[in-house]
Amino acid sequence: MRTSSKALAAVLLAATAVAVTAQDRPESILPPGFGDPAPPPRPAATRAAPPRGGATPRGTPPTPVPRATTTAPAPASTPALPASDPDGAVVQPLPLDTPSPSPTASPTPVDRATLAAYEMPLFARRSLTRVGATDEVAADAFGDADGGYLEALMRRTAAPLPSRWLSILLRRTLTAELDTPAGLNGADYAAERAWLLLRMGESVAAQALVQRVDNADYTAKLYQVALNAMLATGDPAGLCPLADAGFAGTREGAWALAQPICAALAGNGRAARAGLAAVRRRRFASDIDLRLAQKVIGAGGQGRQAVTIEWDMVDRLTIWRFGLAAATGAAMPDALIAAAGPQVTGWRALLPMLSPADRLAAAEAAAAQGVLSNVALVDLYGVLAADDDSASTAKAAAEDLRTAYADADAAVRMAALRRLWGDEPNYARLVLTARAAVRQPVRGGVEGVDRLVAAMLAAGLDRSAARWAGMAPAGSDAWAMIALADPDARRRFGAGDVQGYGGGDVKRRLFFAGLAGLGRIATADVTPLAQELGVPIGTGDSWTRALDRAVGDGQPGTVALLAATGMQTAGWRGVPPAALYRIVAALRAVGLEGEARMIAAEAIARA
């Protein structure tokens, strides 16, 4: 906000005010002179005594009060001495009602650059050479990779990914504080990363990223992505610092409609109503969009009537409709949500304004995608358990979860786990029960050991899962997952181990690909097994060559992004085993062996 000349005058007037008395003020504990106002100019000395009655001679201006001192007042029995200047002349106190002289405006106009320095000092400005919200990944994770090439990879990556663990790695990479590649604008680079995060369902991470760029540095691309990020989190107020400049820079109707909303949230009802009328006249928005905007304006205290949202004639759920409906608590039809795309599932799971019951289904799906953690999902069930109004099925699952974690009897805990898992594969429930599975004592003959191990690995508890290595039947899924995930494994597996795995043809190929990528198969067995199983690990194309270059250049960020482009499929059964081999081997080569092990084990759990 630019400082007006009147505001500057008020500041100068306050700064030059002079204390009237000094004797009644407590003694300062600061060093002498610290924080004191500058002493006023000394008046010309006069030896003449004042006329009787103490009146100032006619035509003589009142003399200013000398600077207050920090000397303690004289004892009450001692007559107080009149104030005097160093030459001994008696001076009179300045009357309280004497106006101070008003400062005069400078004839020289204030430089805009100077004002900008006061608005945002240099030390508070953020550079576009490095933009991000976390420090989980090295700033040079993409090395000297070409910026246009990286942006093209991000734009072409389909999301969400089939792998929970690759999604987590990609989120951490995209959200991190990264060096801007040469030839790219840092704001545009942040926009491209945030756009991919939004498509992955990571609305909160996307919002955090766009907010790491100063408003003055926004580009047209970043305005567009920021609009989506704020609405995906149900936060129309987040648009307000950007609304005017966003409309000026893009001329998009959404920014025009954001302006009256922001006026209402700022308490300016007249401007809000006038702005909304102008948007209606210019036909920037449809009726449903205008009514949702009216509902937000009413929620801001500037509405004059209740607004009812009717979805009957609405054929699709846009980001604008999603964001404003979420912000005002307007229920969105299930049919529109289902048709909107899988990323909306992640957005809904992260909306704090939705009730736990309304978030539950989205939260479980988001946990399987990697958007929510085991802890977050358990916390949500804890809220449902404490809510008397929860649905009976959710309440029953919450009680089973409590039993699985807290019951003293291991058999009772295991029975509760089986009820939570159900008969059909449900990876979200494996994520939910990861730490409850750890509580099961390691012993032979336990029914459900495959799911116990899969649940622990869903939350990355690899050493806990490895404790079951001696109890998992050879050739079972649990045995295969431990072979892939054990961080301390030193064994090399042979052709007999791979051929003896009983998971079926698809899983057997993925198991081989994971072991080979991790370097856990004897070198002499790799090529014969690849030929026998029909896994063409030796063939190459533009993707494998790009992956090899990224590995050779030591670029873990580029490897993670290329790995995501190699999983452009809806489920694990569509991931080519040769691609899994390349991904696991590349991640391991750039120091991401933990993620490589978890991805390889996840293939067995989910294929």
C-alpha positions as CSV (number, residue, x, y, z in Angstrom):
1,M,0.0,0.0,0.0
2,R,1.5,3.3,-1.0
3,T,1.9,6.0,1.7
4,S,0.0,9.2,1.0
5,S,1.4,12.7,1.7
6,K,-1.2,13.1,4.5
7,A,-0.1,9.9,6.2
8,L,3.6,11.0,6.0
9,A,2.6,14.3,7.6
10,A,0.9,12.5,10.4
11,V,3.9,10.3,11.0
12,L,6.3,13.3,11.0
13,L,4.1,15.2,13.4
14,A,4.0,12.3,15.8
15,A,7.7,11.8,15.6
16,T,8.6,15.4,16.4
17,A,6.3,15.8,19.5
18,V,8.1,17.1,22.5
19,A,7.5,16.1,26.1
20,V,6.0,18.8,28.3
21,T,7.2,17.7,31.7
22,A,10.1,15.6,32.8
23,Q,9.8,15.5,36.6
24,D,6.8,13.2,36.6
25,R,8.3,10.6,34.3
26,P,9.9,7.5,35.7
27,E,13.7,7.4,35.5
28,S,14.8,5.7,32.3
29,I,16.7,2.4,32.5
30,L,18.2,3.0,29.0
31,P,21.7,4.4,28.5
32,P,21.8,8.2,28.6
33,G,20.5,9.7,25.4
34,F,19.2,6.4,24.0
35,G,15.8,6.9,22.4
36,D,15.5,10.6,23.5
37,P,14.3,13.2,21.0
38,A,16.8,15.6,19.6
39,P,17.1,18.7,21.8
40,P,15.4,21.8,20.4
41,P,17.5,24.8,19.3
42,R,18.7,26.9,22.2
43,P,16.9,30.3,22.4
44,A,18.9,33.4,22.4
45,A,20.1,34.2,25.9
46,T,18.5,37.2,27.7
47,R,19.7,38.6,31.0
48,A,16.5,40.6,31.6
49,A,14.2,39.3,34.3
50,P,10.6,38.7,33.3
51,P,8.0,41.4,34.2
52,R,6.1,40.9,37.4
53,G,3.4,38.3,37.1
54,G,5.6,36.1,34.9
55,A,4.0,37.2,31.7
56,T,6.1,37.0,28.5
57,P,7.1,40.4,27.1
58,R,4.9,41.6,24.4
59,G,6.1,40.6,20.9
60,T,8.5,37.9,22.3
61,P,7.6,34.3,21.2
62,P,7.3,31.7,23.9
63,T,10.5,29.8,24.5
64,P,10.5,26.0,23.9
65,V,10.8,23.7,26.9
66,P,14.3,22.3,27.3
67,R,14.9,18.6,26.8
68,A,13.6,16.3,29.5
69,T,16.3,14.9,31.8
70,T,16.6,11.6,33.6
71,T,17.6,13.2,36.9
72,A,15.5,12.3,39.9
73,P,13.2,15.0,41.2
74,A,14.5,17.2,44.1
75,P,13.2,16.4,47.7
76,A,9.9,17.9,48.6
77,S,11.6,20.1,51.3
78,T,13.8,21.8,48.7
79,P,12.2,24.6,46.6
80,A,12.1,23.6,43.0
81,L,14.4,25.7,40.8
82,P,13.0,27.3,37.6
83,A,14.3,25.7,34.4
84,S,17.1,27.7,32.9
85,D,19.4,27.4,29.9
86,P,23.1,26.9,30.3
87,D,23.7,30.6,30.5
88,G,21.4,30.9,33.5
89,A,18.5,32.7,31.7
90,V,15.1,31.7,33.0
91,V,12.8,30.2,30.4
92,Q,9.0,29.8,30.4
93,P,7.2,26.5,29.8
94,L,5.4,26.2,26.4
95,P,1.6,26.5,26.8
96,L,-0.2,23.1,26.2
97,D,-2.5,24.7,23.7
98,T,0.2,26.1,21.5
99,P,0.0,24.4,18.1
100,S,3.1,22.8,16.7
101,P,4.1,24.0,13.2
102,S,2.7,21.8,10.4
103,P,5.3,20.2,8.2
104,T,5.3,21.4,4.6
105,A,5.2,19.1,1.7
106,S,8.4,18.6,-0.2
107,P,8.3,20.1,-3.7
108,T,10.3,17.1,-5.0
109,P,8.0,14.1,-5.9
110,V,8.8,10.9,-4.1
111,D,10.5,8.3,-6.3
112,R,8.4,5.2,-7.0
113,A,11.4,3.0,-6.4
114,T,11.8,4.5,-3.0
115,L,8.2,3.8,-2.1
116,A,8.5,0.3,-3.4
117,A,11.5,-0.3,-1.1
118,Y,9.3,0.7,1.9
119,E,6.4,-1.5,0.7
120,M,8.6,-4.6,0.4
121,P,12.1,-4.1,1.8
122,L,14.9,-5.9,-0.1
123,F,15.5,-8.3,2.8
124,A,11.9,-9.4,2.7
125,R,11.7,-10.0,-1.1
126,R,11.9,-13.6,-2.4
127,S,14.1,-14.4,-5.3
128,L,12.7,-16.2,-8.4
129,T,16.0,-18.0,-8.8
130,R,14.9,-20.5,-6.2
131,V,11.2,-21.1,-5.4
132,G,9.6,-23.7,-3.2
133,A,7.9,-24.5,0.1
134,T,10.0,-27.2,1.7
135,D,13.6,-28.3,2.0
136,E,13.0,-32.1,1.7
137,V,14.8,-32.3,-1.6
138,A,18.1,-30.7,-2.7
139,A,17.7,-27.5,-4.6
140,D,19.7,-28.8,-7.5
141,A,17.6,-32.0,-7.8
142,F,17.1,-31.3,-11.5
143,G,20.7,-30.3,-12.1
144,D,21.2,-28.4,-15.4
145,A,18.3,-30.0,-17.2
146,D,16.7,-27.8,-19.8
147,G,13.8,-25.9,-18.4
148,G,11.6,-26.2,-21.4
149,Y,12.1,-30.0,-21.4
150,L,11.1,-30.2,-17.7
151,E,8.0,-28.2,-18.3
152,A,7.0,-30.4,-21.2
153,L,7.4,-33.5,-19.0
154,M,5.3,-32.0,-16.3
155,R,2.6,-31.0,-18.7
156,R,2.4,-34.4,-20.3
157,T,2.4,-36.4,-17.1
158,A,-1.0,-38.0,-16.5
159,A,-2.2,-38.0,-12.9
160,P,-3.0,-39.5,-10.5
161,L,-0.3,-42.2,-10.7
162,P,-0.9,-45.9,-10.0
163,S,1.8,-45.9,-7.4
164,R,1.3,-44.4,-3.9
165,W,5.0,-44.3,-3.2
166,L,6.0,-42.7,-6.5
167,S,3.2,-40.0,-6.0
168,I,4.7,-39.2,-2.6
169,L,8.2,-38.9,-4.1
170,L,6.9,-36.7,-6.9
171,R,5.0,-34.4,-4.4
172,R,8.1,-34.0,-2.3
173,T,10.2,-33.1,-5.4
174,L,7.7,-30.6,-6.9
175,T,7.0,-28.8,-3.6
176,A,10.7,-28.4,-2.6
177,E,12.6,-25.2,-2.9
178,L,14.3,-25.8,-6.3
179,D,16.7,-23.8,-8.5
180,T,15.0,-22.3,-11.5
181,P,16.5,-23.7,-14.7
182,A,18.3,-21.3,-17.0
183,G,16.0,-19.7,-19.5
184,L,12.9,-20.1,-17.4
185,N,11.0,-17.5,-15.4
186,G,10.8,-18.7,-11.8
187,A,7.1,-17.8,-11.5
188,D,6.3,-19.8,-14.6
189,Y,8.3,-22.7,-13.3
190,A,6.4,-22.7,-10.0
191,A,3.1,-22.5,-11.9
192,E,4.0,-25.6,-14.0
193,R,4.9,-27.6,-10.8
194,A,1.8,-26.4,-9.0
195,W,-0.4,-27.4,-12.0
196,L,0.9,-31.0,-11.9
197,L,0.4,-31.1,-8.1
198,L,-3.2,-30.1,-8.6
199,R,-3.8,-32.9,-11.1
200,M,-2.3,-35.3,-8.6
201,G,-4.9,-34.2,-6.1
202,E,-2.3,-32.3,-4.0
203,S,-4.3,-29.0,-3.6
204,V,-2.6,-27.9,-0.3
205,A,0.9,-28.4,-1.7
206,A,0.0,-26.5,-4.9
207,Q,-1.4,-23.6,-2.8
208,A,1.7,-23.5,-0.7
209,L,3.9,-23.4,-3.8
210,V,2.1,-20.5,-5.6
211,Q,2.2,-18.5,-2.4
212,R,6.0,-18.6,-2.3
213,V,6.1,-16.1,-5.1
214,D,5.7,-12.4,-4.3
215,N,2.6,-10.9,-5.8
216,A,4.7,-8.4,-7.9
217,D,6.4,-11.3,-9.7
218,Y,3.3,-13.1,-10.8
219,T,2.9,-14.0,-14.5
220,A,-0.2,-14.7,-16.5
221,K,0.5,-18.5,-16.2
222,L,0.9,-18.2,-12.4
223,Y,-2.3,-16.2,-12.1
224,Q,-4.2,-19.0,-13.8
225,V,-2.7,-21.7,-11.7
226,A,-3.1,-19.7,-8.5
227,L,-6.8,-19.2,-9.2
228,N,-7.2,-23.0,-9.4
229,A,-5.1,-23.7,-6.3
230,M,-7.1,-21.3,-4.1
231,L,-10.4,-22.7,-5.3
232,A,-9.3,-26.3,-5.0
233,T,-8.6,-25.6,-1.3
234,G,-12.0,-23.9,-0.9
235,D,-10.2,-20.6,-0.1
236,P,-11.7,-17.7,-2.1
237,A,-10.2,-15.2,0.3
238,G,-6.8,-16.4,-1.0
239,L,-7.7,-14.7,-4.3
240,C,-8.1,-11.3,-2.8
241,P,-4.4,-10.2,-2.8
242,L,-4.3,-11.1,-6.5
243,A,-7.8,-10.3,-7.8
244,D,-7.2,-6.8,-9.3
245,A,-3.8,-7.6,-10.8
246,G,-5.1,-11.0,-11.9
247,F,-7.9,-9.5,-13.9
248,A,-5.7,-6.8,-15.4
249,G,-3.1,-9.4,-16.4
250,T,-5.4,-12.1,-17.8
251,R,-8.8,-10.5,-18.4
252,E,-10.4,-13.7,-17.2
253,G,-14.0,-13.6,-16.0
254,A,-13.1,-15.6,-12.9
255,W,-10.9,-12.8,-11.7
256,A,-13.6,-10.2,-12.5
257,L,-16.0,-12.2,-10.3
258,A,-13.4,-12.5,-7.6
259,Q,-13.3,-8.7,-7.2
260,P,-16.8,-8.2,-5.7
261,I,-16.3,-11.3,-3.5
262,C,-13.1,-9.7,-2.1
263,A,-14.9,-6.4,-1.6
264,A,-17.5,-8.2,0.4
265,L,-14.9,-10.0,2.5
266,A,-13.3,-6.7,3.2
267,G,-16.6,-5.3,4.5
268,N,-17.4,-3.0,1.5
269,G,-20.9,-4.1,0.7
270,R,-21.6,-1.3,-1.8
271,A,-18.6,-2.1,-3.9
272,A,-19.5,-5.8,-3.8
273,R,-23.0,-5.3,-5.0
274,A,-21.9,-2.9,-7.7
275,G,-19.1,-5.2,-8.9
276,L,-21.5,-8.2,-9.0
277,A,-24.0,-6.2,-11.1
278,A,-21.2,-5.2,-13.5
279,V,-20.1,-8.8,-13.9
280,R,-23.7,-9.8,-14.6
281,R,-24.0,-7.0,-17.3
282,R,-20.8,-8.1,-19.0
283,R,-21.9,-11.8,-19.0
284,F,-18.6,-13.0,-17.5
285,A,-20.3,-15.9,-15.7
286,S,-23.3,-18.2,-15.8
287,D,-26.2,-18.1,-13.5
288,I,-24.9,-20.8,-11.2
289,D,-21.5,-19.1,-10.9
290,L,-23.2,-15.8,-10.0
291,R,-25.4,-17.4,-7.4
292,L,-22.4,-19.1,-5.8
293,A,-20.6,-15.8,-5.8
294,Q,-23.7,-14.2,-4.1
295,K,-23.6,-16.9,-1.5
296,V,-20.0,-16.1,-0.7
297,I,-20.8,-12.4,-0.5
298,G,-23.6,-13.2,1.9
299,A,-21.3,-15.4,4.0
300,G,-19.0,-12.3,4.2
301,G,-21.8,-10.4,5.9
302,Q,-22.7,-8.3,2.9
303,G,-25.7,-10.3,1.6
304,R,-29.2,-9.0,1.8
305,Q,-31.0,-12.2,1.1
306,A,-30.5,-15.9,1.3
307,V,-29.2,-17.7,-1.8
308,T,-30.3,-21.2,-2.8
309,I,-28.1,-23.2,-5.0
310,E,-29.9,-25.4,-7.6
311,W,-27.8,-27.9,-9.5
312,D,-30.5,-29.4,-11.7
313,M,-29.4,-27.5,-14.9
314,V,-25.7,-27.8,-14.2
315,D,-23.9,-30.2,-16.5
316,R,-20.3,-30.2,-15.0
317,L,-18.4,-29.2,-11.9
318,T,-15.8,-26.5,-12.7
319,I,-13.0,-25.4,-10.4
320,W,-15.0,-22.2,-9.7
321,R,-18.1,-24.1,-8.7
322,F,-16.1,-26.6,-6.6
323,G,-14.3,-23.9,-4.7
324,L,-17.2,-21.6,-3.9
325,A,-19.5,-24.5,-3.1
326,A,-16.9,-25.9,-0.7
327,A,-16.3,-22.5,0.9
328,T,-20.0,-21.9,1.6
329,G,-21.0,-25.5,2.5
330,A,-23.2,-26.0,-0.5
331,A,-23.6,-29.7,-1.1
332,M,-22.3,-30.8,-4.5
333,P,-24.2,-33.6,-6.3
334,D,-22.4,-36.9,-6.3
335,A,-22.9,-37.3,-10.0
336,L,-21.0,-34.1,-10.8
337,I,-18.2,-35.0,-8.4
338,A,-17.8,-38.5,-10.0
339,A,-17.6,-36.9,-13.5
340,A,-15.1,-34.3,-12.5
341,G,-11.9,-36.4,-12.4
342,P,-9.9,-38.3,-9.8
343,Q,-8.0,-35.3,-8.7
344,V,-11.2,-33.9,-7.1
345,T,-11.0,-36.9,-4.7
346,G,-7.8,-35.6,-3.3
347,W,-9.1,-32.0,-3.1
348,R,-12.2,-33.1,-1.1
349,A,-10.1,-35.2,1.2
350,L,-8.1,-32.1,2.2
351,L,-11.1,-29.7,2.7
352,P,-11.3,-28.9,6.4
353,M,-14.7,-27.4,6.1
354,L,-16.3,-30.8,5.1
355,S,-17.6,-32.9,7.9
356,P,-15.6,-36.1,8.7
357,A,-18.4,-38.2,7.4
358,D,-18.5,-36.4,4.1
359,R,-14.7,-36.6,3.8
360,L,-14.4,-40.3,4.7
361,A,-14.8,-41.9,1.3
362,A,-12.6,-39.3,-0.4
363,A,-10.0,-39.6,2.4
364,E,-9.6,-43.4,1.9
365,A,-9.2,-43.0,-1.8
366,A,-6.7,-40.2,-1.3
367,A,-4.7,-42.3,1.1
368,A,-4.3,-45.0,-1.5
369,Q,-3.1,-42.3,-3.9
370,G,-0.5,-41.0,-1.5
371,V,-2.3,-37.7,-0.7
372,L,-3.1,-38.6,2.9
373,S,-0.8,-40.4,5.3
374,N,-1.6,-43.3,7.7
375,V,-1.6,-40.9,10.6
376,A,-4.1,-38.5,8.9
377,L,-6.5,-41.3,8.1
378,V,-6.3,-42.8,11.6
379,D,-7.1,-39.3,13.0
380,L,-10.1,-39.0,10.8
381,Y,-11.5,-42.3,12.1
382,G,-10.8,-41.1,15.6
383,V,-13.0,-38.1,15.1
384,L,-15.8,-40.3,13.7
385,A,-15.5,-42.6,16.7
386,A,-16.1,-39.7,19.0
387,D,-19.1,-38.4,17.0
388,D,-22.4,-39.8,18.1
389,D,-24.0,-38.8,14.8
390,S,-21.6,-40.9,12.6
391,A,-23.1,-43.5,10.3
392,S,-23.3,-47.0,11.7
393,T,-20.8,-48.4,9.1
394,A,-18.2,-45.7,9.8
395,K,-18.8,-46.1,13.6
396,A,-18.3,-49.8,13.3
397,A,-15.0,-49.4,11.4
398,A,-13.8,-46.9,13.9
399,E,-14.5,-49.3,16.7
400,D,-12.7,-52.1,14.9
401,L,-9.7,-49.8,14.4
402,R,-9.6,-48.9,18.1
403,T,-9.7,-52.7,18.9
404,A,-7.0,-53.4,16.3
405,Y,-4.7,-50.8,18.0
406,A,-5.5,-51.1,21.6
407,D,-7.0,-54.5,22.6
408,A,-4.7,-56.5,24.9
409,D,-5.5,-59.8,23.1
410,A,-3.5,-60.4,19.9
411,A,-6.2,-62.7,18.5
412,V,-8.9,-60.1,19.1
413,R,-6.7,-57.5,17.4
414,M,-6.2,-59.8,14.4
415,A,-9.9,-60.4,14.1
416,A,-10.5,-56.7,14.0
417,L,-7.9,-56.3,11.3
418,R,-9.6,-58.9,9.2
419,R,-12.9,-57.2,9.5
420,L,-11.4,-53.9,8.4
421,W,-9.6,-55.5,5.4
422,G,-12.7,-57.3,4.2
423,D,-12.8,-59.9,1.5
424,E,-12.0,-57.7,-1.5
425,P,-8.6,-56.0,-2.0
426,N,-8.7,-52.5,-0.4
427,Y,-5.3,-50.8,-0.4
428,A,-6.7,-47.8,1.6
429,R,-7.5,-50.1,4.5
430,L,-4.0,-51.4,4.4
431,V,-2.7,-47.9,4.8
432,L,-5.2,-47.3,7.6
433,T,-4.1,-50.4,9.6
434,A,-0.3,-50.1,9.0
435,R,0.7,-49.3,12.6
436,A,-1.9,-51.7,14.1
437,A,-0.3,-54.5,12.0
438,V,3.0,-53.7,13.7
439,R,1.5,-54.7,17.1
440,Q,0.9,-58.3,16.0
441,P,3.4,-60.7,17.6
442,V,5.6,-62.5,15.1
443,R,4.7,-66.1,15.1
444,G,4.0,-68.9,12.7
445,G,0.6,-70.1,11.4
446,V,-0.9,-66.6,11.4
447,E,-3.7,-66.3,8.8
448,G,-3.4,-63.1,6.8
449,V,0.4,-62.6,7.0
450,D,0.3,-61.3,3.4
451,R,-1.9,-58.4,4.3
452,L,0.0,-57.8,7.6
453,V,3.2,-57.3,5.6
454,A,1.5,-55.3,2.9
455,A,-0.1,-53.0,5.5
456,M,3.2,-52.3,7.2
457,L,4.9,-51.5,3.8
458,A,2.0,-49.2,2.8
459,A,3.3,-46.8,5.5
460,G,7.0,-47.6,4.8
461,L,7.6,-49.7,8.0
462,D,10.1,-51.9,6.2
463,R,12.0,-53.2,9.2
464,S,8.8,-54.1,11.0
465,A,7.7,-56.1,8.0
466,A,11.1,-57.8,7.7
467,R,10.6,-59.4,11.1
468,W,8.1,-61.7,9.4
469,A,10.7,-63.0,7.0
470,G,11.0,-66.4,8.8
471,M,7.2,-66.8,9.1
472,A,6.1,-65.9,5.6
473,P,5.6,-69.1,3.5
474,A,8.1,-69.3,0.7
475,G,6.6,-68.2,-2.6
476,S,3.8,-66.2,-0.9
477,D,3.1,-62.5,-1.5
478,A,4.5,-61.7,2.0
479,W,7.7,-63.5,1.2
480,A,8.1,-61.7,-2.2
481,M,7.4,-58.2,-0.6
482,I,9.9,-58.8,2.2
483,A,12.5,-59.9,-0.4
484,L,12.0,-56.6,-2.2
485,A,11.6,-54.3,0.8
486,D,14.0,-55.5,3.4
487,P,16.6,-52.7,3.8
488,D,19.2,-55.1,5.3
489,A,18.9,-57.9,2.7
490,R,22.2,-59.3,1.5
491,R,20.9,-62.4,-0.3
492,R,21.0,-62.8,-4.1
493,F,17.9,-64.5,-5.5
494,G,18.1,-67.0,-8.3
495,A,15.9,-68.4,-11.1
496,G,14.4,-70.9,-8.8
497,D,13.2,-68.2,-6.4
498,V,11.5,-66.2,-9.1
499,Q,10.0,-69.3,-10.8
500,G,8.8,-70.6,-7.4
501,Y,6.8,-67.4,-6.6
502,G,3.1,-68.3,-6.8
503,G,1.6,-64.8,-7.4
504,G,0.7,-65.5,-11.0
505,D,2.2,-64.5,-14.3
506,V,1.7,-60.7,-13.9
507,K,3.1,-60.5,-10.4
508,R,5.9,-62.9,-11.2
509,R,7.1,-60.6,-14.0
510,L,6.8,-57.6,-11.7
511,F,8.7,-59.5,-8.9
512,F,11.5,-60.3,-11.3
513,A,11.6,-56.6,-12.5
514,G,11.8,-55.3,-9.0
515,L,14.5,-57.8,-7.9
516,A,16.6,-57.1,-11.0
517,G,16.2,-53.3,-10.6
518,L,17.4,-53.5,-7.0
519,G,20.4,-55.7,-8.0
520,R,19.1,-58.6,-5.9
521,I,19.3,-61.2,-8.7
522,A,22.5,-63.0,-9.5
523,T,23.9,-61.3,-12.6
524,A,24.1,-64.6,-14.6
525,D,20.4,-65.2,-14.1
526,V,19.1,-61.8,-15.2
527,T,19.2,-62.2,-19.0
528,P,17.9,-65.8,-19.1
529,L,15.1,-65.0,-16.7
530,A,14.1,-61.9,-18.7
531,Q,13.9,-63.9,-21.8
532,E,12.0,-66.7,-20.1
533,L,9.4,-64.4,-18.6
534,G,9.1,-62.1,-21.6
535,V,10.4,-59.0,-19.9
536,P,12.4,-56.9,-22.5
537,I,14.7,-55.2,-20.1
538,G,17.5,-54.8,-22.7
539,T,15.5,-52.8,-25.2
540,G,15.6,-49.0,-25.4
541,D,13.6,-46.0,-26.6
542,S,13.6,-42.3,-26.1
543,W,12.3,-42.7,-22.5
544,T,14.9,-45.1,-21.4
545,R,17.6,-43.0,-23.0
546,A,16.3,-39.9,-21.2
547,L,16.3,-41.9,-17.9
548,D,19.9,-43.1,-18.5
549,R,21.0,-39.5,-19.1
550,A,19.3,-38.2,-15.9
551,V,21.0,-41.0,-14.0
552,G,24.4,-40.2,-15.6
553,D,24.0,-36.5,-14.7
554,G,23.0,-37.2,-11.1
555,Q,19.5,-35.6,-11.3
556,P,17.2,-37.3,-8.8
557,G,14.4,-34.8,-9.6
558,T,14.5,-35.5,-13.3
559,V,14.6,-39.3,-12.6
560,A,11.4,-39.0,-10.4
561,L,9.6,-37.0,-13.1
562,L,10.6,-39.4,-15.8
563,A,9.5,-42.3,-13.6
564,A,6.1,-40.7,-13.4
565,T,5.9,-40.4,-17.1
566,G,6.7,-44.2,-17.3
567,M,3.5,-45.0,-15.3
568,Q,0.9,-43.5,-17.5
569,T,-1.8,-46.1,-16.6
570,A,-4.7,-46.3,-14.3
571,G,-3.6,-49.3,-12.3
572,W,-0.6,-51.5,-11.5
573,R,-1.6,-54.3,-13.9
574,G,-1.0,-51.8,-16.7
575,V,2.6,-51.0,-15.7
576,P,5.0,-52.8,-18.0
577,P,7.5,-54.9,-16.0
578,A,10.3,-53.5,-18.1
579,A,9.3,-50.0,-17.1
580,L,9.3,-51.0,-13.5
581,Y,12.8,-52.4,-13.8
582,R,14.0,-49.2,-15.4
583,I,12.3,-47.0,-12.7
584,V,13.6,-49.0,-9.8
585,A,17.1,-49.2,-11.1
586,A,17.2,-45.5,-11.9
587,L,15.9,-44.5,-8.5
588,R,18.4,-46.7,-6.8
589,A,21.3,-45.3,-8.9
590,V,20.6,-41.7,-7.8
591,G,20.4,-42.5,-4.1
592,L,16.6,-43.1,-3.8
593,E,16.9,-46.8,-2.9
594,G,14.2,-46.5,-0.1
595,E,11.6,-45.2,-2.5
596,A,12.7,-47.9,-5.1
597,R,12.2,-50.7,-2.6
598,M,8.7,-49.4,-1.6
599,I,7.6,-49.0,-5.2
600,A,8.8,-52.6,-6.0
601,A,7.0,-54.0,-3.0
602,E,3.8,-52.0,-3.8
603,A,3.7,-53.6,-7.2
604,I,3.2,-57.0,-5.5
605,A,0.6,-55.7,-3.0
606,R,-1.5,-54.0,-5.6
607,A,-1.2,-55.8,-9.0
